[in-house]
């Protein structure tokens, strides 16, 4: 991917990432720069990252778009798959691939249906996205609680599904590969496909989009459905990484996913947002979180630091950094 | 990228390289206790034990961490980062044992010693510490109740819910103890459900008092049971005539202990559990084994029983119940 450093948001994110890395390395006396530590962080990142992509897509579509149901749907997808697979595959150990592929398929279909429900309610039912997805989030979590009685359900740990969560290819954890692949795919979709161009237009100016002959309903429906599918991929990764599914796993993820999206400079009013920024935003949060754990800083302070970081980003968006860094000698001489 | 930012980037990378050269050497044994959630009095009390252990054992550093929110995902991430940091031992009070299996397996694969608490179904642990055997605990509560009742008369028991395995085991342990040792005691209406609600326990106790005016004792299971029973007994003016014993927390039951409506409560002290977990972790790091009947040097863990767990490790069970009454409950501030 070609990085446009001229983008101030991206530059700021890169600087923040580098700064956290530097501070973490200095304070941990180099312990931070351990290959295993990076692998560990890379395998923690995708669950949240995928949910953040869903939130970002909903935000870009405009009209107050947001998806609060991501983690609920991710858990539901995992629960439905974990509950149905034993009925379909009697002996998972004898047919590990069937079990794994079946698990993924059921989870993805659940995500597709859940996302489509969101999309249908928002586009056809004309519901406000924040209220609609708040409602469906409760439905999804509630269904998962009913299916599991609220306790966690162990999945059959066969090699292929365990590998999705816990193995690496050439040192890169598989969840991270899945995340980056999907991020690139969505990034490509947003930048080069007709869908992306239309979505940006819709988010920027819904009326102009309508006069241009763009079907808002179909576009919003597709956006929320895609968000649902991404959530279900997160669900598969969670199930693989924890070898279990649980209705209320990651109940703190909801706000963090929104935080990642906002920090990435996705415009909450719609119409703008870059996936490469989303990547570095998610990375910054993960680096910060792992740094705090490594440096033995309280978890309460971490929430506080995230809030501060968010405010910094919001403030930085309002400040023109070029005023502070005159990069031509002519300007220097003038002052 | 212009020259200036390239320069900043370059110096940053150089600084990172320099810092990584400064590796620390000769580290003490690093044991980290991970609890379900930070900031609640139960785990604050556990932290007292965790800190006490480090103070008593030079060459060992301990600390306690836990998520700020009650979320299994956050606890899993904390453990994940500890595995990456490669501490010597992790002592974890699992929020949800199955969720932690893969990450604890990674910890074991990396040579980190894993100790758990209240997780007798955890597979990837070397030692699981249980405060006590549930049946023995119930029997012990029943002994105190019997002593108060003069080993004679009618008594009843309450449980939070019949689905709560440990509470049912406490109640059954009490019942079988009474049947064995105290022939003059009669159990009536056993295992009333209080739905883990002091209000329901109160209503239930009032009902039993009406039905059996000659009842002499109650054994509660949920920590809220004694609160409800205590209130009913107090209202009926039966303090000193009806004996009430059960699981409870000193801070909550203080009022009824003072008035005499509740004769005594029992619980396990998270401080001692913290000490026991860290002790077990240190022994594992030092390559020592915990054997049946061993004395860990911690109150309630003087003669532990060791049996095989569901996975690679063992389950170590103590007799670490703490019994308090009006006289000494103030020593326990939680």
Interface residues (C-beta under 8 A of the other chain):
Chain A: X5 X11 X18 X21 X22 X25 X26 X29 X30 X31 X33 X34 X36 X37 X39 X40 X41 X43 X44 X47 X151 X152 X153 X154 X162 X165 X166 X238 X241 X242 X243 X244 X246 X248 X249 X250 X251 X252 X253 X289 X290 X293 X294 X296 X298 X299 X300 X302 X303 X325 X327
Chain B: X1 X2 X4 X5 X9 X12 X15 X16 X19 X20 X21 X22 X23 X24 X38 X39 X63 X65 X66 X67 X68 X69 X71 X72 X73 X74 X76 X77 X78 X80 X81 X82 X83 X84 X85 X86 X96 X98 X99 X100 X101 X102 X103 X106 X110
